[in-house]
Amino acid sequence: MSDHGKVSHGTPAAPLAAEHSVPLFWPMAAAWHLGEQALALMQRNADFATEAAVIDHPPQPAWATPNQVRLELATMRLREFTDSAAKGTPILVDAPFAGHSSTIADYAPGQSLVQVLMAAGAPRVLVTDWKSATPAMRYFDIDTYLAELNVAIDDLGGQVHLIGLCQGGWLSAMFAARFPGKVQSLVLAGSPIDTDAGDGPIKRLAHRMPLSTYKDMVAAGQGLMRGSLMLAGWKNMHPAEQYANKYTTLYQHIEDKSQVARTEQFERWYENPVDLPGAYYLQAIEQLFKENRFAKGQFVGLGRTLALRDITIPTYLLGGEADDITTPEQVFAAAELIGTPKHSIVRKLVPGGHIGLFMGSGTLKTAWPGIAEWVLGHR
């Protein structure tokens, strides 16, 4: 056999051809040729792409602390975290119903208001787990939520310490004004009581955008204010943080498993918004944020005009220095509107923004244990 035959039929040429034919179609083989550094970069990019997909479409948020559903109502599940047979006035956390899950009150180990209250010795801790609105709920209004909150409190014996977070704060204040004998103490955290106070972006938006626009959004949601639409609006308030910075930070820390886990935890809560009944949402926009009826003593709840001066119980007001959702002025204005003696009102301003008031590890460690002690001191 000739030398030419040996070359054409020998084995060395076959692997060489295969080796150079694969990289165009198999990126990992291309990375092998570029060396280990490029391979590591490709792995990092693959991890980032996978994680970005996870945080864009995360599973539903979960409760951090074991609990049981004590009561199932049309608007909420009343969740109980402690022994239902324990004696003492229950602490009821009225979680926000403003577009996100109530799990913000029990977000994660080390970031749980529920756990702080339990650690402080609260005999009974419960949370309102507000349900995402369905088409059948589109005509539910603020009265509906006040009435079901009343049912829940009656089921607990007719008297509670009430902790209102954000929207849950104005609903709690309405309840305390409507049923003053049923609330022993009141905590309002990041709660817009006087919506004309301060100069935050929510106030400006509520006044500048015509009511017809809000009605159009509800009509587009077939009678509901879609959580996805509100989420888009919140993101547009801080576009760099919500779109670019989030992914930049994720990429920079993709090898930090604890950082990735924290990102996943937050996105489970943030990227799964809940829908609101259209009637409830439009009533809140028009009567509370545009006309400020509650602060002015003109809001009618369950058949009676509600007056903040009818709240005479010990009240604790918590605001965030950098809160641009509910500015501190909107919270602290309550001190001049309620009927509680000044010596029974506490005002506390803490660093940070809005949701950090409820689940920020710093605020939960430094502020909330004292608030829990204050609440339990009014048994």
C-alpha angles and dihedrals in degrees: 000000000000126000088248089057091051092055096046095047101031124108103242095077097055099062091044091055092047092047093055096041097057107058095071089060104029113053093193090062090050090052090052089060091050092053139246095301092060090045090054090049091051090050090050091050091049091050090049093050091050094047093045089056090050095052092044091056106022127170120261118286118262135208114258096210128056112255144156132229105248096180134013115206134168092261103031152010110233104220121203120201101179139047108302089209094058117117124237138068110303122240108227117196109206100207121207118274097194106112107306139074122281088234086094084089091059100024105153141328106293090017101066126114088194091058092047091054092047092048089052089060102260105167094210129021124181135171133204106237100199116208125231108254120256126201088263089060097051093109095049109122136186090280089060091057094044090051094050092045086054091052091051093050092047088052088056092055101279100279133075146159102247123212112187120196118201107307087008086064097061090044089050092048090050089051093049090050092047096043105023094169094059100062122068097184135000131215118190113191118184088340121157102225098152103033093185092062121100125003107265126155093251091056092048092047093048092053099040100045111076118240088240089068092055089048090052090053091051090048089051087054091053093248097328133095099233116226091218090061092050090047090055089051093051091049091051089057088068105019098166092051094044101044114020106021094048093059094039090055091046092052093047092052100033091122093051102090094191091052091048090049091052090049091051091048093053095045091052087062099035102042095048104069123179128229123243128213109260094228092052093046096048092045090053093048096047104035102031108028102028102032099023090215097162095057090044093052093246103108117111116213124179092344099313134091105246118226120193089210087070088071104091101154126107108285132195119200119199123187136174121232093220097034108135094169095060109011116216090247091063091054100041093047086077089074090070095042105047124078095233113122111257093243089061095053121087123193119194128179117196133184120264141042138293109290091036086072089068106029108013109123092220095053092042090054099041107029112023099057087059091047090050090051089049091052094047089049089067097061 
